[in-house]
């Protein structure tokens, strides 16, 4: 799974997709520049609507405990609908 998506001149790699959760058209419609500073973007579906959440590496100036990329799995378990479809994008350096 090495799909690359470009948003606002930044490239993201699709690193995980569960239940065909990635929909580029919906992602682009939902995206705002708010997400540009995050290293990872989780997109999950609740009631057939896409929700986005940003996560960071520890080196990122936006890093804090609630957006720690090491807590993505925990976030999915605690804040997403059971067995919902979702995807994770990782910002690339090139």
C-alpha positions as CSV (number, residue, x, y, z in Angstrom):
1,X,0.0,0.0,0.0
2,X,2.1,2.9,-1.3
3,X,-0.6,5.2,-2.6
4,X,0.6,8.8,-2.6
5,X,-1.8,11.7,-2.3
6,X,-0.9,15.4,-2.8
7,X,-2.8,18.0,-0.8
8,X,-1.8,21.7,-0.7
9,X,1.6,20.9,-2.3
10,X,2.3,18.3,0.4
11,X,2.5,14.6,-0.2
12,X,1.0,12.0,2.0
13,X,1.3,8.2,1.9
14,X,-1.6,6.0,2.6
15,X,-0.2,3.7,5.3
16,X,-3.3,1.9,6.5
17,X,-6.8,1.4,5.1
18,X,-9.5,-0.6,6.9
19,X,-12.6,-1.8,5.1
20,X,-11.9,0.3,2.0
21,X,-12.0,3.4,4.2
22,X,-10.0,5.7,1.9
23,X,-12.1,8.1,-0.3
24,X,-9.9,10.7,-1.9
25,X,-12.8,12.8,-3.1
26,X,-14.4,13.0,0.4
27,X,-10.9,13.7,1.9
28,X,-10.3,16.7,-0.4
29,X,-13.8,18.1,0.2
30,X,-13.2,17.9,4.0
31,X,-9.6,19.1,4.1
32,X,-8.7,22.5,5.5
33,X,-5.3,24.1,6.0
34,X,-5.7,23.2,9.7
35,X,-4.4,19.7,9.0
36,X,-1.3,20.9,7.1
37,X,0.9,20.9,10.2
38,X,0.1,17.3,11.3
39,X,2.4,14.3,10.5
40,X,-0.5,11.8,10.4
41,X,-4.1,12.1,9.5
42,X,-6.7,9.6,10.6
43,X,-10.0,9.6,8.6
44,X,-12.8,7.6,10.0
45,X,-16.5,7.2,9.2
46,X,-19.3,7.8,11.6
47,X,-22.9,7.7,10.3
48,X,-21.4,7.7,6.8
49,X,-19.7,11.0,7.4
50,X,-15.9,11.4,7.2
51,X,-14.2,12.7,10.3
52,X,-10.5,13.8,10.3
53,X,-8.1,13.9,13.2
54,X,-4.4,15.0,13.1
55,X,-1.6,13.3,15.0
56,X,2.1,14.3,15.4
57,X,5.5,12.9,15.9
58,X,7.2,14.0,19.2
59,X,9.5,16.4,17.2
60,X,6.6,18.4,15.8
61,X,6.0,21.7,17.4
62,X,2.2,20.9,17.5
63,X,2.9,17.8,19.5
64,X,1.0,17.2,22.7
65,X,-0.4,14.2,24.6
66,X,-3.7,14.1,22.8
67,X,-2.3,14.1,19.3
68,X,0.7,11.7,19.9
69,X,0.9,9.4,16.9
70,X,1.7,6.5,19.2
71,X,-1.9,6.8,20.4
72,X,-3.7,6.4,17.0
73,X,-4.7,2.8,17.8
74,X,-6.0,3.8,21.2
75,X,-7.9,6.7,19.6
76,X,-9.5,4.3,17.1
77,X,-10.6,2.0,19.9
78,X,-12.0,4.7,22.2
79,X,-13.4,7.3,19.8
80,X,-14.4,5.6,16.6
81,X,-17.5,3.5,15.9
82,X,-16.8,-0.2,16.4
83,X,-15.5,-1.8,13.2
84,X,-15.9,1.5,11.3
85,X,-13.9,2.0,8.1
86,X,-10.9,4.2,8.3
87,X,-7.6,5.2,6.8
88,X,-4.3,6.7,8.0
89,X,-2.1,9.1,6.0
90,X,1.5,9.8,6.8
91,X,3.1,13.1,5.6
92,X,6.2,12.4,3.4
93,X,9.4,14.4,3.4
94,X,9.7,14.7,-0.3
